[in-house]
Amino acid sequence: DSDDDGEKEEGKKEPPQTPDDAKPIGDPIRVSGKGRGRKRHYESFEFDGNQYSLEDPVMLVPEDKEQKPYVAIIK
């Protein structure tokens, strides 16, 4: 079907990586929530080949090019 626009993705980019891409390292240091909303908190994790730990400073670059990069501390 030549008029099928479902395959065209003009101007669309791949979705940003989600926290699901982060791989926890070690055992959870804390568990919060109940049931399906339960979350496990870890001391460190690996993301995109880099290892991060609590209190590490990181530079975040917003996708919106008009916003400036900023530094955050992993909590």
Phi, psi and omega in degrees: 000114186283340180263021178278105181275357182297336182271343181281132180229052183296131176076357180270142179249166175296145179296150179295159179293144180259164177304339178297341180283344180283135180254116180296149178243127178084194181269153177299142177263347180199149175234133179231159180082175180225154176063225183291338181273008182295134178237142175253134182251134184242157178286328180209164180207165177245135179216126178055038177082000179247145178260133180235147178230167176304143179075002176290136172278141178224149175262126180253133181244109180299150177294327178290112185296343179281343178270142181279149172297154179215161181260138177228159177247129181291124180243000000 
